[in-house]
Amino acid sequence: MPHTYQSTKQLFYCILRMPKDDAYFVYFTFESNEGMCFYSTVDESLKGQYRDIEVRCPIEWEPHLKALITKLQTEIRLDILEEKIISDS
């Protein structure tokens, strides 16, 4: 990770929502960009026709992650439910 991550300990955090049938594409895209971010599916979304995914990355990588999300939005319906800067505790 970039040296500044060690000093700032801040993360970019967002929650993404997409149709259940498109979630595999988002997972695949994040996996193919290995090391860019950490993500997990919100358990409550497993019961619906959509998937909510919590995503975190070092603050320094925020522009890259946002660019990737923007690209995904051109391919599938993808909503950003929340985004903020959090502390890595």
C-alpha positions as CSV (number, residue, x, y, z in Angstrom):
1,M,0.0,0.0,0.0
2,P,1.2,3.6,-0.5
3,H,3.2,5.0,2.3
4,T,0.7,7.7,3.0
5,Y,-1.9,5.1,3.9
6,Q,0.2,4.2,6.9
7,S,0.2,7.8,8.1
8,T,-3.4,8.7,7.3
9,K,-5.3,5.5,8.1
10,Q,-8.3,6.8,6.3
11,L,-10.4,4.7,4.0
12,F,-13.0,5.6,1.3
13,Y,-16.2,3.7,2.1
14,C,-19.3,3.3,-0.1
15,I,-22.3,1.1,-0.4
16,L,-23.3,0.0,-3.9
17,R,-26.6,-1.5,-5.0
18,M,-27.2,-3.4,-8.2
19,P,-29.7,-6.0,-9.4
20,K,-29.0,-9.5,-8.0
21,D,-28.4,-10.8,-11.5
22,D,-25.6,-8.2,-12.1
23,A,-23.8,-8.7,-8.8
24,Y,-21.5,-11.4,-10.3
25,F,-20.1,-8.8,-12.8
26,V,-19.3,-6.4,-9.9
27,Y,-17.6,-9.1,-7.9
28,F,-15.6,-10.2,-11.0
29,T,-14.5,-6.7,-11.7
30,F,-13.3,-6.1,-8.2
31,E,-11.5,-9.4,-8.2
32,S,-9.8,-8.6,-11.5
33,N,-8.5,-5.3,-10.0
34,E,-6.9,-7.3,-7.2
35,G,-5.8,-5.2,-4.2
36,M,-7.7,-2.1,-5.1
37,C,-10.4,-2.5,-2.5
38,F,-12.1,-4.8,0.0
39,Y,-15.7,-5.6,-0.3
40,S,-18.5,-7.6,1.3
41,T,-22.1,-8.3,0.6
42,V,-24.6,-6.8,3.1
43,D,-26.4,-9.8,4.5
44,E,-29.8,-8.1,4.5
45,S,-29.7,-7.7,0.8
46,L,-29.4,-11.4,0.2
47,K,-33.2,-11.7,0.6
48,G,-34.1,-9.2,-2.1
49,Q,-33.8,-8.9,-5.9
50,Y,-30.8,-6.6,-5.4
51,R,-27.4,-6.8,-3.8
52,D,-25.8,-4.2,-1.6
53,I,-22.0,-4.3,-1.4
54,E,-19.9,-2.4,1.1
55,V,-16.6,-1.3,-0.4
56,R,-13.5,0.1,1.3
57,C,-10.2,1.3,-0.1
58,P,-7.2,3.4,1.1
59,I,-8.1,7.1,0.7
60,E,-5.3,7.5,-1.9
61,W,-7.1,5.0,-4.2
62,E,-10.5,6.7,-4.0
63,P,-10.1,8.4,-7.5
64,H,-9.3,5.0,-9.0
65,L,-12.2,3.2,-7.3
66,K,-14.6,6.0,-8.3
67,A,-13.5,5.7,-11.9
68,L,-14.0,2.0,-11.8
69,I,-17.5,2.5,-10.4
70,T,-18.3,5.1,-13.0
71,K,-17.3,2.6,-15.7
72,L,-19.4,-0.1,-14.1
73,Q,-22.4,2.3,-14.2
74,T,-22.1,2.4,-18.0
75,E,-22.5,-1.4,-18.1
76,I,-25.1,-2.2,-15.5
77,R,-27.6,-0.4,-13.2
78,L,-25.5,0.5,-10.2
79,D,-26.5,3.0,-7.5
80,I,-24.3,4.5,-4.9
81,L,-26.3,4.5,-1.7
82,E,-23.6,6.0,0.6
83,E,-20.1,7.3,0.4
84,K,-17.8,8.8,3.0
85,I,-14.3,8.8,4.5
86,I,-13.9,6.6,7.5
87,S,-11.1,5.9,9.9
88,D,-9.3,2.5,9.7
89,S,-9.5,1.4,13.2
